Amino acid sequence: MFCVECGNDVPIFRNGVCLSCYLKATQFSKGPAILDIVMCPRCSSYKYKNTWLRETFDDVLKRCVKDAFTVNPELKHVEIQTMCKEQERILACMVFISGSLEDQMITERHPLTVRIRHNTCDICSREAGGYYEATIQIRAEQRTFTNTELKTLQNTVETLVEQFQASGKRGLFITDIAKKREGLYFFLSEKGTALSIAKKIQEQFGGDFKQSASSAGMKDSRQIYRMTYLIRIPAYRKGDFFSFDKSFFSIVSLHANKVRALELSTWIEKVIDGKDIQPSRIYGGKELVKEMIVVSQSKNEIQLMDSKTYTTVEIRKPKTLSVETTMMKTVKLDGYLFLVP
């Protein structure tokens, strides 16, 4: 049959015309000449529909172009690509829409001007306004925190916040951090996630946990509450030495209200309830450890010498072991000398 357009005797594709003439007369894609993309100037996230995304500009542009352009369903295996050149306050882009029709590859070009509009996102607006839903208070029992402890606790909370943010908690942020004589105060934007963080702090550093609610006003005719999560870190710390049940121990690790401790005369580990340790005598930590010179050893005993006074002492080994070093760590508690692993 003859094509009504070109007059050639070729197979007719549709409406009396051949495929070549059909392709020439048909536009398979169309879209706007100007596209606005909204970006937050504070956090550089982009608004897509009603959601703020922390994606690269190229990824957001692909999303917006795909939504803004329509493609004829006849076109199969469609691919959309963009090339942009930055100009003053705008991006001059070219959109390439490719696909196949009857094994014929088709590519259409669309010039596109992309304008970046600045608008502060909802999260940054809250953060700038000092918004918070919960306070995490970390205090020490019967003592004050050392500077090292304060730094460790702050780094731990900040790391946990970053981990939750990376997992998708975009609305989570620390509004403020206050250091007071009695401890640390963290003001967080999400009370649910703040509870999870407080529990993780208790698990890692031990101690008691309490929570309370206070009124923060009304919103949409509903009462709004702020939460306070209190973690009271115990008087003892990892590495401290203490007496308990007529024996002497060193703290290996803390987990919530449980303490994993090493009995110094046997080097056998034991799990003790933290509440049982509170009334015990706590001697101190690593500042009590002293290195002594190994003079000799037998199967069950070891002879040590003080490097300053040159006095020697023999003590029983906690268990049958062969000491390969020339120096051993020791601690003296109530007149008893122990080896420290």
C-alpha positions as CSV (number, residue, x, y, z in Angstrom):
1,M,0.0,0.0,0.0
2,F,1.0,3.6,-0.6
3,C,1.6,6.0,2.3
4,V,-0.8,9.0,2.0
5,E,2.0,11.3,3.2
6,C,5.1,10.3,1.3
7,G,3.5,8.3,-1.5
8,N,5.9,5.4,-1.1
9,D,4.8,1.8,-1.5
10,V,5.7,0.8,2.1
11,P,3.9,-1.0,5.0
12,I,1.3,1.2,6.6
13,F,1.8,1.8,10.3
14,R,-1.3,3.7,11.3
15,N,-4.0,6.0,9.9
16,G,-2.8,5.4,6.3
17,V,0.8,6.6,6.9
18,C,4.0,4.7,7.2
19,L,6.1,4.5,10.4
20,S,8.6,7.1,9.2
21,C,5.9,9.6,8.4
22,Y,4.1,8.8,11.7
23,L,7.2,9.5,13.7
24,K,7.7,12.8,11.9
25,A,4.2,14.0,12.7
26,T,3.9,12.7,16.3
27,Q,5.3,14.3,19.4
28,F,5.7,11.7,22.1
29,S,6.5,13.9,25.1
30,K,5.8,17.3,26.4
31,G,6.4,19.4,29.5
32,P,6.8,22.9,30.9
33,A,9.4,25.4,29.7
34,I,10.0,26.6,33.3
35,L,10.3,24.4,36.5
36,D,10.6,25.7,40.0
37,I,12.4,23.7,42.7
38,V,12.2,24.8,46.3
39,M,15.3,24.5,48.5
40,C,15.8,25.2,52.2
41,P,18.7,27.6,52.7
42,R,19.5,26.3,56.1
43,C,19.8,22.5,55.6
44,S,19.9,22.4,51.7
45,S,17.0,19.9,51.6
46,Y,14.6,20.1,48.6
47,K,10.8,20.1,48.6
48,Y,9.2,17.4,46.6
49,K,5.4,17.6,46.6
50,N,4.7,18.0,50.3
51,T,7.9,16.3,51.6
52,W,11.3,17.7,52.2
53,L,14.1,15.4,51.0
54,R,17.8,15.4,51.8
55,E,18.8,14.2,48.3
56,T,21.2,15.5,45.7
57,F,19.9,18.2,43.3
58,D,20.3,15.7,40.4
59,D,18.0,13.2,42.1
60,V,15.4,15.8,43.0
61,L,15.5,17.2,39.5
62,K,14.9,13.7,38.0
63,R,11.8,13.3,40.3
64,C,10.4,16.7,39.3
65,V,11.1,16.3,35.6
66,K,9.4,12.9,35.6
67,D,6.3,14.4,37.3
68,A,6.2,17.5,35.1
69,F,6.6,15.7,31.7
70,T,4.1,13.5,30.1
71,V,5.1,10.6,27.8
72,N,3.0,8.9,25.1
73,P,2.2,5.4,26.3
74,E,3.1,4.1,22.9
75,L,6.8,4.8,23.7
76,K,8.4,1.8,25.5
77,H,11.5,1.5,27.6
78,V,11.5,5.2,28.4
79,E,14.6,6.9,29.8
80,I,14.8,10.5,31.0
81,Q,18.1,12.3,31.2
82,T,19.0,16.0,31.9
83,M,22.0,18.2,31.2
84,C,22.2,21.6,33.0
85,K,24.4,24.6,32.8
86,E,24.3,27.1,35.7
87,Q,23.5,30.7,34.8
88,E,22.7,33.7,36.9
89,R,20.0,32.5,39.4
90,I,18.8,29.8,37.1
91,L,19.8,26.5,35.5
92,A,19.5,26.2,31.7
93,C,18.7,22.5,31.2
94,M,18.0,20.2,28.3
95,V,15.8,17.2,28.9
96,F,16.3,14.1,26.8
97,I,13.4,11.7,26.7
98,S,14.2,8.4,24.9
99,G,12.2,5.3,24.1
100,S,11.4,2.8,21.4
101,L,8.4,2.3,19.0
102,E,8.4,-0.8,16.8
103,D,12.1,-1.2,17.4
104,Q,12.6,2.4,16.3
105,M,14.6,4.4,18.8
106,I,13.2,7.9,19.5
107,T,14.8,10.8,21.4
108,E,13.1,14.1,22.0
109,R,14.8,17.2,23.4
110,H,13.1,19.8,25.6
111,P,14.8,23.0,26.7
112,L,14.0,23.7,30.4
113,T,14.7,26.6,32.7
114,V,15.0,25.5,36.3
115,R,14.6,28.2,39.0
116,I,15.7,27.5,42.6
117,R,13.3,29.1,45.1
118,H,14.4,29.4,48.7
119,N,12.0,28.6,51.5
120,T,12.9,27.5,55.1
121,C,11.7,23.9,55.7
122,D,9.4,23.0,58.6
123,I,12.2,21.3,60.6
124,C,14.6,24.3,60.3
125,S,11.8,26.6,61.3
126,R,11.2,24.6,64.4
127,E,14.9,24.4,65.2
128,A,15.3,28.2,64.7
129,G,12.4,28.7,67.0
130,G,13.8,26.6,69.9
131,Y,11.2,23.9,69.6
132,Y,11.6,20.8,71.8
133,E,9.4,18.0,73.1
134,A,11.6,16.3,75.6
135,T,14.5,16.9,78.0
136,I,17.1,14.2,78.8
137,Q,18.7,14.9,82.2
138,I,21.9,13.0,83.1
139,R,23.0,13.3,86.7
140,A,25.5,11.4,88.9
141,E,24.6,9.8,92.2
142,Q,26.4,11.4,95.2
143,R,29.1,12.9,93.1
144,T,29.8,15.3,90.2
145,F,30.9,14.3,86.7
146,T,34.5,14.7,85.7
147,N,35.3,16.7,82.5
148,T,36.1,13.5,80.7
149,E,32.8,12.0,81.7
150,L,30.9,15.1,80.6
151,K,32.6,15.0,77.2
152,T,31.9,11.3,76.8
153,L,28.3,11.6,77.7
154,Q,27.8,14.5,75.3
155,N,29.5,12.7,72.5
156,T,27.4,9.6,73.1
157,V,24.1,11.5,72.9
158,E,25.2,13.4,69.8
159,T,26.3,10.2,68.1
160,L,23.0,8.5,68.9
161,V,21.1,11.5,67.5
162,E,23.1,11.3,64.3
163,Q,22.4,7.6,64.0
164,F,18.7,8.1,64.3
165,Q,18.8,11.0,61.8
166,A,20.6,8.7,59.4
167,S,18.0,6.0,59.8
168,G,15.2,8.4,58.7
169,K,14.4,10.5,61.7
170,R,14.6,13.8,59.8
171,G,12.6,15.7,62.4
172,L,15.0,14.9,65.2
173,F,17.5,17.5,66.4
174,I,19.1,18.8,69.6
175,T,17.7,22.2,70.3
176,D,20.1,23.0,73.2
177,I,22.6,21.5,75.6
178,A,23.0,22.8,79.1
179,K,25.9,22.0,81.5
180,K,25.0,22.5,85.1
181,R,26.6,21.6,88.4
182,E,24.3,18.6,88.8
183,G,24.8,17.3,85.3
184,L,23.9,17.6,81.6
185,Y,20.6,18.6,80.0
186,F,19.7,17.8,76.4
187,F,16.6,19.4,74.8
188,L,15.4,17.2,71.9
189,S,12.7,17.8,69.2
190,E,11.0,14.3,69.4
191,K,9.9,12.8,72.7
192,G,9.6,9.3,71.3
193,T,13.1,9.1,70.0
194,A,14.4,11.0,73.1
195,L,13.0,8.1,75.2
196,S,14.9,5.6,73.0
197,I,18.1,7.6,73.4
198,A,17.6,7.9,77.2
199,K,17.2,4.1,77.5
200,K,20.4,3.5,75.5
201,I,22.3,5.9,77.8
202,Q,21.0,3.9,80.8
203,E,22.0,0.6,79.2
204,Q,25.5,1.9,78.5
205,F,26.3,3.8,81.7
206,G,24.0,2.1,84.2
207,G,21.9,3.8,86.8
208,D,18.2,4.5,87.5
209,F,15.7,5.9,85.0
210,K,12.6,8.0,85.6
211,Q,10.2,9.9,83.4
212,S,7.7,12.7,83.9
213,A,5.4,14.9,81.9
214,S,4.7,18.6,82.1
215,S,2.1,20.8,80.3
216,A,3.4,22.8,77.4
217,G,0.1,24.5,76.5
218,M,-2.7,23.8,74.0
219,K,-2.7,23.0,70.3
220,D,-5.7,22.3,68.1
221,S,-7.8,22.2,71.3
222,R,-5.6,19.4,72.7
223,Q,-3.3,19.5,75.7
224,I,0.4,19.3,74.7
225,Y,3.0,17.7,77.1
226,R,6.7,17.8,77.3
227,M,8.6,14.8,78.6
228,T,11.5,14.7,81.0
229,Y,13.7,11.6,81.1
230,L,16.1,11.4,84.0
231,I,19.1,9.0,84.1
232,R,20.9,9.0,87.4
233,I,24.3,7.6,86.8
234,P,25.5,5.5,89.8
235,A,28.4,6.6,92.1
236,Y,30.5,3.8,90.8
237,R,32.1,3.8,87.3
238,K,33.7,1.3,85.0
239,G,37.1,0.4,86.3
240,D,36.3,1.3,89.9
241,F,37.2,-1.0,92.8
242,F,34.7,-1.9,95.5
243,S,34.1,-4.3,98.4
244,F,31.1,-6.5,98.4
245,D,30.1,-9.6,100.4
246,K,33.5,-9.8,102.1
247,S,35.3,-9.8,98.7
248,F,37.0,-7.2,96.5
249,F,36.0,-6.5,92.9
250,S,36.7,-4.3,89.9
251,I,33.9,-3.1,87.6
252,V,34.3,-4.6,84.1
253,S,31.2,-3.1,82.5
254,L,27.8,-1.6,83.3
255,H,24.4,-2.5,81.8
256,A,21.3,-0.7,83.1
257,N,21.1,-1.7,86.7
258,K,23.5,-4.7,86.5
259,V,27.2,-4.6,87.0
260,R,29.7,-7.1,85.6
261,A,32.5,-7.3,88.1
262,L,35.8,-9.2,88.5
263,E,36.5,-10.8,91.9
264,L,40.2,-9.8,92.4
265,S,41.4,-12.8,94.3
266,T,40.1,-15.4,91.7
267,W,39.6,-13.3,88.5
268,I,36.2,-14.8,88.2
269,E,33.5,-12.6,86.8
270,K,30.2,-12.1,88.6
271,V,27.0,-10.1,87.8
272,I,25.8,-8.0,90.7
273,D,22.7,-5.9,91.0
274,G,23.7,-2.2,91.1
275,K,21.5,-1.5,94.1
276,D,23.5,-3.9,96.1
277,I,26.7,-2.0,95.3
278,Q,25.5,1.4,96.3
279,P,26.0,0.8,100.1
280,S,29.3,-0.9,99.5
281,R,32.6,0.9,99.9
282,I,33.9,2.3,96.5
283,Y,37.7,2.9,96.7
284,G,38.3,4.6,93.4
285,G,39.5,3.7,89.9
286,K,42.6,3.5,87.7
287,E,44.3,6.1,89.9
288,L,44.8,3.3,92.5
289,V,46.5,1.0,90.0
290,K,50.3,0.7,90.5
291,E,52.8,-1.2,88.3
292,M,55.4,-3.5,90.1
293,I,58.4,-5.4,88.8
294,V,58.1,-9.1,88.4
295,V,61.0,-10.8,90.2
296,S,60.0,-14.4,90.1
297,Q,57.0,-16.7,89.9
298,S,55.9,-20.2,90.7
299,K,52.8,-22.1,89.7
300,N,50.6,-20.5,92.3
301,E,52.6,-17.4,93.5
302,I,54.4,-14.4,92.1
303,Q,57.1,-12.2,93.7
304,L,56.9,-8.5,92.9
305,M,59.1,-5.5,93.7
306,D,58.2,-1.9,94.2
307,S,60.3,0.2,91.7
308,K,60.7,3.1,94.1
309,T,61.3,1.4,97.5
310,Y,62.7,-1.9,96.2
311,T,60.7,-3.8,98.7
312,T,59.4,-7.2,97.6
313,V,56.2,-9.0,98.3
314,E,54.8,-12.4,97.4
315,I,51.2,-12.8,96.6
316,R,49.1,-15.7,95.4
317,K,48.1,-15.8,91.8
318,P,44.3,-15.5,91.1
319,K,44.5,-18.6,89.0
320,T,47.2,-20.7,87.5
321,L,48.8,-18.5,84.8
322,S,52.2,-17.8,83.4
323,V,53.2,-14.1,83.6
324,E,55.1,-13.2,80.4
325,T,55.7,-9.5,81.2
326,T,58.3,-7.8,83.4
327,M,55.7,-5.5,85.0
328,M,52.3,-6.3,86.5
329,K,49.5,-4.0,87.5
330,T,48.4,-4.2,91.1
331,V,46.0,-2.5,93.5
332,K,46.1,-2.3,97.3
333,L,42.7,-2.3,99.1
334,D,42.4,-2.3,102.9
335,G,46.0,-3.6,103.1
336,Y,45.5,-6.5,100.7
337,L,47.5,-6.5,97.4
338,F,45.8,-7.9,94.3
339,L,46.9,-8.4,90.7
340,V,44.9,-6.4,88.1
341,P,44.5,-8.1,84.7
